[in-house]
Amino acid sequence: MSVSMATQTSEPLRVETVHETKLEHQEVESGYASATDSTSTASSSTNALPRISLTKAHLNHLNSQMENMDAMEILRFSKVMFPNLFQSTAFGLTGLVTIDMLSKIQTESPNSAPVDLIFLDTHYHFQETHDLVSAVQARYPNVKLHIYKPHKANTLAEFEATYGDPRL
């Protein structure tokens, strides 16, 4: 299994070096933190960090390191390499499996930085999806879930009043 960290553009993925500082609630083992830019809401502890680039050669090296790893090993490796890692999820089957694996990894190393979840609530999810979100929150109470909704639209009615019905 190979994990590609390259973007679709020709620009390399940018991350910040941590050197000897500590990020909130963790000891950084890898020397890297997730990249931020001027529009980021990342904590001030990472905003002042210098930036480095992951070159194509570095990405190839990382992919070769992970090539023979199973999914749990890749997630463990990624948590160390990118301590501010997030998991985006739509609560499909693969997302649920990943959430469960990350929960198990967190149990193994409770003092490590957790991997928070990101869910994009478009207001067009089925009720079953929202029920599943609630069930996952109950099953994994220590997993922090960030729910993002369209700007100025906390409900479907507000969304359609502000932006119109996207189906038209």
Steps between C-alpha positions, in 0.01 A plus 500: 500500500642836399395840625559793271541840660545687176243753393348528154696817440871502437567670832629275780305454821627747759544420867663686784801387695460487877863471615505478879168665582199316633158529348205518736458176704769300322866427454579524130697200384519558126619859483208602280164668549221551251533803273311820559456812297382854566134390493551209738346484843775275633626566849758772548756236599515381139449830317850630580678186386728509195382313191659213313395331178451134433664447165397233252803298612392531865145395410637204305710404802199523733292292259774237480513488881124442519472271199516178699322626811148396590235766565564517876873545444437777246274681745756465783775627268283792386416602858872529576596660170211749502397557862225750407332250270124519439269231358223620271201271494155468348436206737511242221641152553867590448466809717345297781777240482762775509331664801503165682867440416598850611310447825694178564830672422411782739429242772848355442660845543259713705753783542547547126309768313163366388385510139192722491220441249363744244146458367355726230128536570348614172145489641422238236603190695239235574366489855673161532835675450424745780389207720828325420696814592327496840568127542869546418524787749344275766726203412819711486448779757870592504510570127457869426268565207509831313179554301516761225186640340453751218571860599196675652285187470446283807193332349386392155239778501767762577725355230230514233388848612859626473630308198189364326406139433806337339276250321346775285 
